[in-house]
């Protein structure tokens, strides 16, 4: 069944608006959900897709809500990559274990923004148990600065659209097609085809600072929750449509995400009870 309805979270974003415009030009319906509960008329909407942040998607995407299957890189995906693709040591752990660190490290939640992703002087500076559950999964990485970074929307291993978003220590947005390093970026991305990614996903890649010519993966992100920067919104929409689709269209070879509790998404129950929610 072809997807005919794009559902958006209550939070208005530039990417959501760009995807909505692209969807309307295809003749798709676009609807904005007004609350963190799915209205009865939208439950199990045939041919739906979703663009929203991780916590909002956790709240509404599955059964008995929209009945959508979401694709996302496994939480330990980055840590499983060979060194030649990351150029740094990365470990998959829990926040309780990371709190024992006695050295500086870059620490982040794998697939959400439940606490700030940044360099921590040591583990004692991480959020405490009252803010983040002990068993929350985290990635602990050697510290690496990137000279330039790019965001790529991949579909079946092919870069469908991309954008530079960071250079010289600050936000620097430009379409990949206009970037002088385009061929280098695409050549590196081609090497990710066998890296165990979902068929529809976003990957950030970059060139480490310090004069090296060796590219590295920064991180993977869910296509249904990623900002588009200077992408072609039509190409990005193609990836979103695959990454968030009805469960009935998912296959045994590529199952959707498990329930939020099973994958350790931090702070969902707290977020649902706090005003000023965001995606």
Residue pairs with C-beta under 8 A, 6 or more apart in sequence:
1 46
1 47
1 246
1 248
1 249
2 47
3 28
3 47
3 48
3 49
3 241
3 245
3 246
4 27
4 28
4 29
4 47
5 28
5 29
5 30
5 31
5 45
5 47
5 48
5 49
6 19
6 20
6 23
6 28
6 29
6 30
6 31
6 48
6 49
6 50
6 51
6 237
7 31
7 32
7 33
7 42
7 45
7 48
7 49
7 50
7 51
7 52
7 66
8 16
8 20
8 30
8 31
8 32
8 33
8 50
8 51
8 52
9 16
9 32
9 33
9 51
9 52
9 53
9 56
9 279
10 32
10 33
10 34
10 35
10 36
10 56
11 53
11 56
11 277
11 278
11 279
13 227
13 279
14 227
14 228
15 51
15 226
15 227
15 228
15 236
16 51
18 228
18 233
18 236
19 51
19 228
19 233
19 236
19 237
19 240
20 30
21 233
22 233
22 234
22 236
22 237
23 29
23 30
23 237
24 30
25 234
26 237
31 42
33 39
33 42
33 60
36 56
36 59
36 60
36 272
36 277
37 59
37 60
38 60
38 65
38 66
42 48
42 66
43 64
43 65
43 66
43 67
44 64
44 66
44 67
45 66
45 67
46 246
47 246
48 66
48 67
48 68
48 246
49 68
49 224
49 240
49 241
49 244
49 245
50 57
50 60
50 61
50 66
50 68
50 70
50 224
50 244
51 224
51 225
51 240
51 244
52 60
52 61
52 224
52 225
52 279
53 113
53 225
53 278
53 279
54 111
54 112
54 113
54 222
54 225
54 265
54 279
55 112
55 265
55 267
55 268
55 271
55 272
55 277
55 279
56 277
56 279
57 70
57 222
57 224
57 225
57 244
58 260
58 265
58 268
59 65
59 268
59 272
60 66
61 68
61 70
61 244
62 68
62 259
63 247
67 246
67 247
67 248
68 244
68 245
68 246
68 247
68 256
69 244
69 245
69 246
69 247
69 249
69 250
69 255
69 256
69 257
70 222
70 224
70 243
70 244
70 256
70 257
71 198
71 199
71 200
71 201
71 222
71 223
71 224
71 242
71 243
71 244
71 254
71 256
71 257
72 111
72 198
72 201
72 220
72 222
72 243
72 257
73 110
73 111
73 197
73 198
73 201
73 220
73 221
73 222
74 80
74 196
75 92
75 110
75 111
75 137
75 263
75 264
76 92
76 110
76 137
77 110
77 195
77 196
77 197
77 220
78 86
78 90
78 92
78 110
78 139
78 141
78 217
78 219
78 220
79 90
79 91
79 92
79 139
80 92
80 196
81 90
81 195
81 217
83 89
85 191
85 192
85 195
85 216
85 217
86 216
86 217
87 144
87 208
87 212
87 214
87 216
88 141
88 142
88 144
88 216
89 141
89 142
90 139
90 140
90 141
90 142
91 139
91 140
91 141
92 110
92 137
92 138
92 139
92 140
93 137
93 138
93 139
93 140
94 134
94 135
94 136
94 137
94 138
95 115
95 126
95 127
95 132
95 133
95 134
95 135
95 136
95 137
95 138
95 266
96 129
96 134
96 135
98 105
98 107
98 123
98 126
98 138
98 140
99 123
99 124
99 126
100 123
101 107
101 120
101 122
101 123
101 140
102 122
102 123
103 122
104 119
104 120
104 121
104 122
104 143
105 119
105 120
105 140
105 141
105 142
105 143
106 117
106 118
106 119
106 120
106 140
106 141
106 142
106 143
106 144
107 117
107 118
107 120
107 126
107 138
107 139
107 140
107 141
108 117
108 118
108 138
108 139
108 141
108 219
109 115
109 117
109 136
109 137
109 138
109 139
109 266
110 137
110 138
110 139
111 221
111 222
111 263
111 265
112 265
112 266
114 132
114 136
114 265
114 266
114 267
115 126
115 127
115 131
115 132
115 266
119 143
120 126
126 132
131 267
132 266
132 267
133 264
133 266
133 267
135 264
136 264
136 266
137 264
144 208
144 216
145 208
145 209
145 210
146 166
146 206
146 207
146 208
146 209
146 216
146 218
147 167
147 168
147 206
147 207
147 208
147 209
147 210
148 164
148 166
148 167
148 168
148 172
148 181
148 206
148 207
149 164
149 165
149 166
149 167
149 204
149 205
149 206
149 218
150 162
150 163
150 164
150 165
150 176
150 179
150 181
150 185
150 204
150 205
150 206
151 162
151 163
151 165
151 202
151 203
151 204
151 221
151 226
151 227
151 228
151 229
151 231
152 159
152 161
152 162
152 176
152 185
152 189
152 202
152 203
152 204
152 205
153 159
153 160
153 161
153 162
153 202
153 223
153 226
153 228
153 231
153 235
153 236
153 239
154 160
154 189
154 192
154 197
154 200
154 201
154 202
154 203
154 239
155 199
155 200
155 238
155 239
155 242
156 199
156 200
157 190
157 192
157 193
157 197
157 199
159 176
159 185
159 186
159 189
160 232
160 235
160 236
160 238
160 239
161 176
161 231
161 232
161 235
161 236
161 239
162 175
162 176
162 185
162 231
163 173
163 174
163 175
163 176
163 228
163 229
163 230
163 231
164 172
164 173
164 174
164 175
164 176
164 179
164 229
164 230
165 171
165 172
165 173
165 229
165 230
166 172
166 206
173 229
173 230
174 230
175 230
175 231
175 232
176 182
176 185
176 230
179 185
181 207
184 207
184 215
185 205
185 215
188 205
188 215
189 203
189 205
192 203
192 217
197 203
197 220
198 243
198 254
199 242
199 254
200 223
200 239
200 240
200 241
200 242
200 243
201 220
201 221
201 222
201 223
201 239
201 243
202 220
202 221
202 222
202 223
202 226
202 239
203 217
203 218
203 219
203 220
203 221
204 217
204 218
204 219
204 220
204 221
205 215
205 216
205 217
205 218
206 215
206 216
206 218
207 213
207 214
207 215
207 216
208 214
208 216
222 243
223 236
223 239
223 240
223 242
223 243
223 244
224 240
224 243
224 244
225 279
228 236
247 256
250 256
257 263
260 268
261 268
271 277
